[in-house]
Each structure stands twice: as C-alpha cells, then as structure tokens.
C-alpha cells in the first residue's frame, strides 16, 4: 500500500474532500462516519449487522476498555479486532475526553491525569506514555494521543495552560509511539489532537506546534462541549483550513445529520458521535425528512416502514407499528431495529455526500439535503466537560 | 396437503415418535421445541436469527398480545406472522396459564375468568368464545382452548371442579372455532388441553371427554407448576399413552434439556419453555456437557467458544471471555449471543433426537445424552399457579 491517506478529489465550490484511508483492516472511504463502540461492541449490534450497513470503521474507547476488561486481556485475545470479531478498521480514543467528562476527582499534573474509575471508584493514572501503551495492547488501526479536553466556557488563561499541556503530552505520545511497535503484525497510525477552546489564536498556535510533530492525521477536539453551533462550525472550518491537505482531518464527537453535512463542506474527513445509536435506544430514528420519535402513540397503527424508501433490514421487514409496540413493551428487539436503521441512515448520508463530492456538486447535495431534512433544535449531543480541580 | 399431522415412525424400544405437522407456514418436524415469543418477538432475537437456528415454530401468548398491542391491531396488520415478520408456523397459548400465573384478582365463573391486567390493573374478561376470537385475530397456525390451570398441590375437590369447567370451556371453544373462520386465507388448527392435576383418574376422565370433541391435537397442561419431576414424567407418560396416535401431543411449559429427552421417550411431540431464552439472559448457556454460567469470573480469560463443537453464530465468532465481558459491562449483545446459542442448542437437541427416532435407536441416543450431559438440580422453570379466589 502507498500512503496512509489518499486524497481523491476536492469539491470545487466548498472545502469538501473525498479520500481513502488505507489500513490493514480494509480501505475506509472518506468522508466517513464512525459508529461508537465504547465497550467493544456498537451497542445492540452484531459485527455482521455493521457490515451489512456498510460500516467501514468503528470507534473504541481506551478509557472504558482499560477499565473493563483491561488492556492486557485484550492483548492476550490478539487485539480488539479479534476480541470483538470485527475485521474492519478501528480507531480508539485516548481516554482523555472520558477522563474529563465521566470520572470524578481527577488531578492534572504535567505527568498525566489521576482519576477515579466511574465503575468502582478505584484510582488510576493516565500518562501520554501509558495511554500509548494501552492502545498498543488494544491494537486499533488508529490511536489518539492523550489530551486535555477543555470545558466551555473556558477562560483564556485556562485554555492557554491547557494548550501547553496538550502539546507537551502530544510530544511524549509521539515519542512513545516511535519507541514501541505494533503488537499484532499490522500497522497502527497515530493522530494528534488540536485544542485551544474557542480562542482562534490559541487553536492556530496549538496546531502549528502539533504539525511539527508530524502525526498521521489531525483531530479537532474540545468542540461539541456546549458552545453555540456557530462557534463549532467557525472554529472547525478555520482550523481545518490550516491543516495539511495530505493528512486526514477528524472532528471529534460530531454530530447530528445536519452537522455532518456542514462540516464535510469545511473539509472534515472523519467524525464520530453517539447520536445515531443512543437516540435509537431512546426511540428516535432519522430519515431524509428529519427525526421521528418512533415510540410515539401516533405510530400505533402505522403499518408503513420507518422510511418507505430506506433499504435497511429494519425498513424492509418491520412496520412503525411493530417497532412502536416493541418499545412500549420494553423488548430488546426495539433497540436493535432502531439502531440498525440509524446506522444505515448515517452511513448512507456520508456515502451520498462522498458521491456528490466525486461528482463535484457537493453544494447542490447540501442544498437538497436541507430542502428535505427538517432540522429541529432539540437536545444536544454535546456533553459539558467537568472543570479542572 | 393431506392430514395435519403425519406420523413417520415410532421408536421400537420407547414411546418416541417422529412426525410432521403440515401448516400453511411450512412443515414442522416433530418432536419439536417451540421457543417462546410472548410479546410478538422471541426475546432479543430477529426472525432471521431464528431461521438461521432452524426454528420451525414459535409460541405466542394471547394474554400478552391481547393486552398489548391488542388483537384488533394485529388483525389490521394482517395477523401476527406479518406483524412480526415471521413466515414460519406460530402456536398461540390461550392466555389461560397467564391469567392464573400473572394476574391478580381473577374471578372464575362458568362464563369465563375476570382478571386484572398485570400492566395497568384494568379489568378484563376471558371467555372460551372471546379467546377463540382473539386467536382468530392473531392468526396463529395452531390455537389453544381456554382452560383453568390448577395449582400444585391441589385438592381432589378443586381438581374435580376444575376438570368439569375445563371440559365445558373446551366444548364452547370448539363450538366457537367451528362457527368462525380463519381471517387471513390460511388454515388454523385448534388443540384441546388436558387437566386434572396429579389425579390420574381425573386426567383420564378429562382426556376421554376431550377426545369426544375431536380437536386437531391434544396438550397436557397443569404440569411443571411445582410438582416433583417424577410426577411430571409419570402423568405425562400415562396421559400421552392414552392419546390417539394420529394426533400431535403437546406438553406445555416443559422444559430443561434432560426433560425434553425424557418426555420425547414418552411419546410427546411438542414442547415450549422460557428456559433457553430466559436463562441466556441471566448468563447461563447450555452445551452437550451441561449448563455453563458464562458470566462467571472463571471465563474472564477463556478465549475458547462456549462449545468448541457448536456451529452456531455465537460459537463460530465469539469467545467465552468476550461474552463474559459483555455481560459484566451490561451490553445487549451479551443477551443476544447467549440466547442465539441456547436456541441453537435446543433445536439441535430435538433434531438429533428426531434423527435417532428415524434410525430407531432413541434409547441409545438417550443413554448417550446422559453420559455427556451433567444434570444439575438448580432453579426450576416451573411457576407456581395462584390459587382460585
């Protein structure tokens, strides 16, 4: 294989790009959405169902997998792919975001971050080095460096200090990555993470330092943590515009269907979000017309599929009335059918976006999307970050 | 198609029989185990997964489906097969057992049984007639008559009175069945249910009356409600021996793998039980060597499949360590993988039993089963029946 990231084309009217990530677990066609598989499973789905919905890469979490079942166990299993029986690509998050959003009593120092497990309250230390080691054990195709994810709002002083720490950690992560080897006979790549809160000058300075370290790809972190949507788009767009064209760009934790359509236009290649899977379990499904709360009583006797034009297994076999019944009596199959549909929708969305980019009419695709899709401002997928203690 | 039930062969050394139930939703090869799909879904499984595990007929519950989503809704959906997207055969229980085991404040009269819904406390009346009508709405291939399921232990007087009521109801059920038609263009069959508690004379008298009504098949009810295993086998065997050879025999609510092996030898053709599905969700799986509590810590680092010789999807793709991890972190996929394996095991068990009957060495099969399978007396699958008020 040639380079890791192959740029195929750019849309002439927007910043949208189409490309391919070449991994030893298959090619990943960008722009790509990565379903979240926090604990070694994309909630409610089997690996075969993910494949059936044309999922090409999933996201795992070093934080959760380190706590349960542990990096050593997954190493002994032959890596996360083998452990969970998933033969396509995997990216693991470093655990930075989880430490800052989930665990109590964390203590930052230049060494790393001490935190209490959200499971049993036990004490742990994440350092740039051991988080790299953990991700060697897990064996994802792509690993992320340890970073500090800043809260919103965030003072300039806090953001400045955090930026410095994040850069120091990025250097140490890169060093450890360079001094260790992949354990399972296939190549691993490492991404740096841009921070700097909503301060553009800090974001740029942070990126400049990151670029010197020459990571395999660059992520934008610290967004979708409560800031206004306009800020998210502005920062993501400006930061992405300063990133090298020949490296993949990953916007972490984003987002709603309309967000994907927006940030693809800004030149983002990769994203992940719990929204399609978590909303499904809460009884909300996505269609090209907008969101549907499928568990609502209005669907009680509605024998049409969720989306009559959808080709997913759920829509080919089951009615709104049946899925609504399953939700109202608390059956697991409800969660499965809604999740499969939402993943199918997200994958179809990025695949259609990619096709539009290849045909060089992404702007028209975006306009067509908005003409059909009813955007509703509802609960956010952003999660406030706990403040530094 | 010829007759509903086709007898193929009998084992020369035991009472075991092999046959076929011909339904408009496919042939059902007996002896057959029917997984329980109480609320229009076999818990955690998709219809495709049931097919993959060679399930030929499932059991639905008129009681649950009448309460939610209601018979009318399922009739409007085109019947239960269409509603749940299951194209093989379905048998529905009359709701008699559920009224007596689940609902409070039930009042028996010769008219029928008044009961409170376990869902919302609302008042309902089941009569032999409306339960037949509900099962016309649901559209199973096989429906059961309304009966009274006696508790254990049960006085002779109680059992005598209950027998009389059950026979009266059976007559009225048969009449209603004869005066109504199948709604969806395929044939429905109706089974009578033998009662009489543990009093053999009552059981025989009850059966004699039932046989006069000429049902399409005969079930043995009121067992597996707390009586000793020896009583269950004795009564099932003696009652089955008095049943016509050319009609299918169904032992309701049984059982563990070893029970299936026993009652097949007694000439039983059909059975259902929540055990494979419910135990799976509690973390217990079945193998030819016996039960395994897969969520136990002893499987933490065990990378073998549940059963290395098993050909089910779970065993072909996932390790004990992975399934144990999924259980310990509370992931839905744990329930799915364990359930699929257990259904596969139960289906393989009855299919191997049938093959042994066809080859006329069922006794040797049964002995071989016991030489491998470690029987453990653990929690019972029987459910005590609430006493008449």
Interface residues (C-beta under 8 A of the other chain):
Chain A: X39 X40 X41 X43 X44 X45 X46 X47 X48 X64 X68 X69 X73 X76 X77 X83 X84 X85 X300 X301 X303 X313 X317 X318 X319 X321 X322 X325 X326 X328 X329 X331 X332 X333 X335 X336
Chain B: X39 X40 X41 X43 X44 X45 X46 X47 X48 X64 X68 X69 X73 X76 X77 X83 X84 X85 X300 X301 X303 X313 X317 X318 X319 X321 X322 X325 X326 X328 X329 X331 X332 X333 X335 X336
